[in-house]
């Protein structure tokens, strides 16, 4: 996306936000081989939707996708329009962990765990799963996605 703006001295300048890789043609071989069964997604929201549909088809998802409230609302609206029941829990990148009391999944739910700006090491989510599900392990399966 290129944004144009006017500076005080009436000079128009451009600022590029994001971008794309410019095609330079097929590189010379040898190429790395990909696993025989693979799918490429341009957007993470489409990858999650594909996982949701696969699990729904296998009847392993029955309820909600828990998403932090500090998350792109356009993406959650996209998922809702595709039939996913989105439930929010409280999280903020300035906090050391989400507000766990707002995260109450049940059997068949998915939890989207977000590592804002790469500051978490993953241990907070592992500890949450241990504490939350230790006594319910036989009856409760929570699928945690990390994007």
N, C-alpha and C positions, 0 to 999 in steps of 0.2 A: 504494500500500500504506500502510495506516495502522497504526502500532505504538502500543500502549498500554503505558505504564509507570507504576509507582507511585513517587512521590517519598517521601522520608523522613517528611514530615508527613502521609502517607496521602492526599494529593491525587492523583487520577488525572488525568494529562495525556495528550495525544495528540501524536504527532509524525508528520507525513506525509513519506514518502520516495518520491520520484518523483511521479507524478501523471498526469493526463490533461488534455487540452484540453476544456473544457466547450463543448458544442455551442450556438452562438448563432444557428443558422439559416443559410440561404444568404445570403452577402453580396451587396450590389448589384453588378451588372455595371458595366463590362466586365471580363471574365476573361482571364487570360493563356492562350494556347493551348499545350497540351502536344504533343510530337511524336506523330504519328499512331500509331506502335507504341510502347506503353509498358506497363509492368507496375509496380504498386505493391506493396511488401513492408512489413510491419509490423516485421519483424526482419531484421537483417543476415545471420543464419545461414540464413534462408530464401532470401535473395537469392543467397548463395554456392552453396547447394544447387541453385538454378535454373540458375546459370551452369555448375556442374559437370555437371548432367544434359544441358544443351544441348551442351557440349563432348564429353561422353561419346557422345551420339547421333551427333555428327559424327566420332567416332573420333579426336579430337585429344587426349584424356586417356586414358592407359593405366595410370598408376601411382598416385601418392600426392599428398596435400595436405600440404605442410609447414606446420606451425603452431608458433609459439613456445611454449616450455614455460610461460611466464608468460602464460597465456591461460585463459579460462573453461572449466573442465573439463566443465561441463554442455553447453556448445556443442559441444566436440569429441566428447563421447559421443553427442550428437544426430546429428552427421555420420557417426560410425561406424555407428550403428543404421540409417542411410540407405544404407549400403554404401560410404562413402568410406573409403579406406585412409589414415588419418591418421598422419603421421610427425612427431615433434617435433624442433625444433632449440632450442638454448639462447639465450635472450634475457632481458633484465631491463631495466626502465625506468631503472635507475641506471647502466647501462653506456652507453658512447658508441656502441656497435654490437653486434649479436649476435656470438656466437662462430661465426665463419664456418666453421670446420672441422667444425662439427656440422650444417651445411647443405649437403647433397650431392645436389641434385636431378638427375634424368636426363631425357632426352627424354620429353615428355608429362606431366611433373609440374607441379603448381601450387605456388606459394609464397605464403603469406599474410604480407605485410609489415605489421607493426603500428607505428603512430606513437604510442607511449604518451604520453598527455597532451599531444600536439601539440609535443613538444620536438625532434623530428627535422625537418629541412627536405627530406628525400627524397634528398639527395645521396649518403648512405651506401649506399642501395640502387642508385642509378644506377652508382656506382663499383664496387659488388660485381658487377653484371651485366657491366660492361665488363671487369673483371679476370677474372672466372670464365669468361666465354663468348667472349672475343675470339678465341681460337684455335679455338673449336668452333662458331662462328656458322653455318656451313653445315650442320652436322649436329644442332645442339641448339637447340630452342626451349623457353624457359622462360616460362611465363605468370605474371606477377606481379600479384597482387591487392592493392589497398590499401584497407583498410576503416577 
